[in-house]
Amino acid sequence: MSTVTSQRHDDLIGASVEDVETPALLVDLDVMEANIRRWQAAVDATSVAFRPHIKTHKAPAVAAQQLAAGAVGLAVAKVAEAEVFAAVGCRDLVVAYPVVGASKWARLAALARTCTLTVNVGSEISARGLSAAAVAAGSVIRVHLDIDTGLHRCGVLPEDAEALGRLVLGLPGLELDGVTTFRTVIFPGAAGRSPEDLGRDEGELMVGLAERLRAAGLPIRTVAVGSTPTALAAATVPGVTEVRAGTYVFGDALMAAWGAVAQEEIALSILCTVVSRPTPERATIDGGSKTFAGDIAPGMVAGLAGYGRLVGADAHIDGMTEEHGLVRLGPGAAPKIGERLRFVPNHVCTAVNLADELIGVRDGRVATIWPILARGKRT
Amino acid sequence: MSTVTSQRHDDLIGASVEDVETPALLVDLDVMEANIRRWQAAVDATSVAFRPHIKTHKAPAVAAQQLAAGAVGLAVAKVAEAEVFAAVGCRDLVVAYPVVGASKWARLAALARTCTLTVNVGSEISARGLSAAAVAAGSVIRVHLDIDTGLHRCGVLPEDAEALGRLVLGLPGLELDGVTTFRTVIFPGAAGRSPEDLGRDEGELMVGLAERLRAAGLPIRTVAVGSTPTALAAATVPGVTEVRAGTYVFGDALMAAWGAVAQEEIALSILCTVVSRPTPERATIDGGSKTFAGDIAPGMVAGLAGYGRLVGADAHIDGMTEEHGLVRLGPGAAPKIGERLRFVPNHVCTAVNLADELIGVRDGRVATIWPILARGKRT
């Protein structure tokens, strides 16, 4: 084929950001590195361990920085994500998802031969399936009991934790290690409670459960809680041993609306080009729902206008089709066709999952390009 | 690495659908092939050409069937998509997007040396940029004037088409060929007008414009209109020369809600596994916003309940996080953990863009696996 194709990486390193084709995910490396340092230091100031969730970056290069800063290991959702991060050398992984299916249990059991692998378990079928797979593979899988503390998404209710724990304790190939929950109630927010209040609630609830389970004779070592809005407050609760967070590394408009990150802590923005100016109040950009995702839509969360906000001016994306973002321009914003604009997405995790690479930027130049190796890994 | 990894393709061909890991995109090959045949025959019964848009499948294997059935060529959105389909041998491509940016114009100009390439142009900057790139590359790019007929997304207003046409006519490296529009007004629908009414409106509007431009001396050969809801009606309008559609090939819940496809014409469903049953009314499945997308959200379109509907029972996905679909179960639906369910997504194009492959199924067995080669190609 004799065509010019997409930009080559070696041509871009050192280039001005102005030379990057759009749409592109730009990571401000100074801001990201500060986020990693600040969070690790905040957790280190308590007595608990910090385990970042890779769902936000899906990139081994970013995980390496989190581990180098002092993270105890990584959390992933799906088995295929665990395989990506084990393959690049991560030795301590938690699969924070209720894995169901014989072939997936077998993949986990194989993985447990190569690293310390912990799996959240929230049902008898998962416990028995994992056990059988571990026995067949000759491996041991650590288990955290997944507790449903109000989100009603997965896990067992607190009153059912003891029975599940006894089952796990008696099954070969499994090692009962702890309890965990994901509690952030996304829609609607908990009225009148700050993220810090919710973090302390979550920690206290799970520490209390762990104590009851220990009193009943179950060996609960780990009490793992947290998310970006709640983890730092949860880490201050005596008895919590590990906190988790993902979005903190890049931040997004949703976390800013919730007060969980400051605007200046947002490290990732999406560079787009204006391709049309159909009306005085509208600019059309070359990123739509294939770039920004649409899972956090306008009206879902107070304080979020549109699907993404323009950096440095009064404008936001108020409509999208697949390749078109329809930007509503505020007074004074009048970008020309060809002008390049940066937007903060509502939800950075799903936006990253739509891309193949992260462009690391320092001082206005491309410093690095990271492949998003775990993009789309959902089995 | 000594781990078991994701399922291998050669193990899956011929296997039962029950052996496919979830989430997975299943294509009912009989239904898809019937869609391709039926649409081509319907357009062939008029005097116009049919050009499928690849945005729905993004897979050369499906495009090959559309071309074999008689399609005149393919429509794509982005330059990177054109590069994928040119590389696998498509010789007639329309880039139906207002391309802006010097490196992209250069890529198009290079591509135009290898195939018949038409680009929709809706601004002076695009016309001049494409012209300069074509001259530099020694190629000729055909141009369709992109007309904004009410969506206000891109293109020029009808009253500005003549001036843009004259500009294109005078620029070297460009060949003015026709006019085009994308008119489907998605939110809200056009009150009181059926998709067929809208298709005829669209055709008549554009034929009228083409006649005015010809009367003014511009050589307008092609009048290209249409989308899945409107294309077959538009094809019956005298003077229309080409219609386009994408979603018809698979169908989805949105097209069914609009009456543009029948339920039995929906060829693609998403197979998921129940991973939790947190309440009697809810099942949690292993596909969420990373599987179904969320760009067509509940409440956006009349007749659409939730983010996807369960095939064969009264249930739909009424909430999603990244890896979890929260299914609201109707009376009589009580799936167990481990049960596998199929769902029809609201918007098939964005769901396909989240996957790496399409699993072609016939008689309950995996007949083929097609890579979605143009997934994520958005530059």
Chai-1 contact restraints between the chains, C-beta under 6 A:
chainA,res_idxA,chainB,res_idxB,connection_type,confidence,min_distance_angstrom,max_distance_angstrom,comment,restraint_id
A,M1,B,A87,contact,1.0,0.0,6.0,A-B,restraint_1
A,T3,B,E83,contact,1.0,0.0,6.0,A-B,restraint_2
A,T3,B,A110,contact,1.0,0.0,6.0,A-B,restraint_3
A,T3,B,L111,contact,1.0,0.0,6.0,A-B,restraint_4
A,V4,B,A106,contact,1.0,0.0,6.0,A-B,restraint_5
A,V4,B,R107,contact,1.0,0.0,6.0,A-B,restraint_6
A,V4,B,A110,contact,1.0,0.0,6.0,A-B,restraint_7
A,T5,B,E83,contact,1.0,0.0,6.0,A-B,restraint_8
A,S6,B,A80,contact,1.0,0.0,6.0,A-B,restraint_9
A,S6,B,T379,contact,1.0,0.0,6.0,A-B,restraint_10
A,E21,B,S103,contact,1.0,0.0,6.0,A-B,restraint_11
A,E21,B,T379,contact,1.0,0.0,6.0,A-B,restraint_12
A,P23,B,R378,contact,1.0,0.0,6.0,A-B,restraint_13
A,A77,B,E323,contact,1.0,0.0,6.0,A-B,restraint_14
A,A80,B,S6,contact,1.0,0.0,6.0,A-B,restraint_15
A,E83,B,T5,contact,1.0,0.0,6.0,A-B,restraint_16
A,A87,B,M1,contact,1.0,0.0,6.0,A-B,restraint_17
A,P98,B,V275,contact,1.0,0.0,6.0,A-B,restraint_18
A,P98,B,S276,contact,1.0,0.0,6.0,A-B,restraint_19
A,V100,B,T273,contact,1.0,0.0,6.0,A-B,restraint_20
A,V100,B,V275,contact,1.0,0.0,6.0,A-B,restraint_21
A,V100,B,G338,contact,1.0,0.0,6.0,A-B,restraint_22
A,G101,B,T273,contact,1.0,0.0,6.0,A-B,restraint_23
A,S103,B,E21,contact,1.0,0.0,6.0,A-B,restraint_24
A,A106,B,V4,contact,1.0,0.0,6.0,A-B,restraint_25
A,R107,B,V4,contact,1.0,0.0,6.0,A-B,restraint_26
A,A110,B,T3,contact,1.0,0.0,6.0,A-B,restraint_27
A,A110,B,V4,contact,1.0,0.0,6.0,A-B,restraint_28
A,L111,B,T3,contact,1.0,0.0,6.0,A-B,restraint_29
A,S123,B,I337,contact,1.0,0.0,6.0,A-B,restraint_30
A,I125,B,I337,contact,1.0,0.0,6.0,A-B,restraint_31
A,I125,B,G338,contact,1.0,0.0,6.0,A-B,restraint_32
A,D148,B,P278,contact,1.0,0.0,6.0,A-B,restraint_33
A,H152,B,P278,contact,1.0,0.0,6.0,A-B,restraint_34
A,H152,B,T279,contact,1.0,0.0,6.0,A-B,restraint_35
A,R153,B,T284,contact,1.0,0.0,6.0,A-B,restraint_36
A,R153,B,H324,contact,1.0,0.0,6.0,A-B,restraint_37
A,C154,B,S276,contact,1.0,0.0,6.0,A-B,restraint_38
A,C154,B,T284,contact,1.0,0.0,6.0,A-B,restraint_39
A,T273,B,V100,contact,1.0,0.0,6.0,A-B,restraint_40
A,T273,B,G101,contact,1.0,0.0,6.0,A-B,restraint_41
A,V275,B,P98,contact,1.0,0.0,6.0,A-B,restraint_42
A,V275,B,V100,contact,1.0,0.0,6.0,A-B,restraint_43
A,S276,B,P98,contact,1.0,0.0,6.0,A-B,restraint_44
A,S276,B,C154,contact,1.0,0.0,6.0,A-B,restraint_45
A,P278,B,D148,contact,1.0,0.0,6.0,A-B,restraint_46
A,P278,B,H152,contact,1.0,0.0,6.0,A-B,restraint_47
A,T279,B,H152,contact,1.0,0.0,6.0,A-B,restraint_48
A,T284,B,R153,contact,1.0,0.0,6.0,A-B,restraint_49
A,T284,B,C154,contact,1.0,0.0,6.0,A-B,restraint_50
A,S289,B,D295,contact,1.0,0.0,6.0,A-B,restraint_51
A,S289,B,T350,contact,1.0,0.0,6.0,A-B,restraint_52
A,K290,B,N353,contact,1.0,0.0,6.0,A-B,restraint_53
A,K290,B,R378,contact,1.0,0.0,6.0,A-B,restraint_54
A,G294,B,G294,contact,1.0,0.0,6.0,A-B,restraint_55
A,G294,B,D295,contact,1.0,0.0,6.0,A-B,restraint_56
A,D295,B,S289,contact,1.0,0.0,6.0,A-B,restraint_57
A,D295,B,G294,contact,1.0,0.0,6.0,A-B,restraint_58
A,A297,B,A297,contact,1.0,0.0,6.0,A-B,restraint_59
A,E323,B,A77,contact,1.0,0.0,6.0,A-B,restraint_60
A,H324,B,R153,contact,1.0,0.0,6.0,A-B,restraint_61
A,I337,B,S123,contact,1.0,0.0,6.0,A-B,restraint_62
A,I337,B,I125,contact,1.0,0.0,6.0,A-B,restraint_63
A,G338,B,V100,contact,1.0,0.0,6.0,A-B,restraint_64
A,G338,B,I125,contact,1.0,0.0,6.0,A-B,restraint_65
A,T350,B,S289,contact,1.0,0.0,6.0,A-B,restraint_66
A,N353,B,K290,contact,1.0,0.0,6.0,A-B,restraint_67
A,D356,B,G376,contact,1.0,0.0,6.0,A-B,restraint_68
A,G376,B,D356,contact,1.0,0.0,6.0,A-B,restraint_69
A,R378,B,P23,contact,1.0,0.0,6.0,A-B,restraint_70
A,R378,B,K290,contact,1.0,0.0,6.0,A-B,restraint_71
A,T379,B,S6,contact,1.0,0.0,6.0,A-B,restraint_72
A,T379,B,E21,contact,1.0,0.0,6.0,A-B,restraint_73
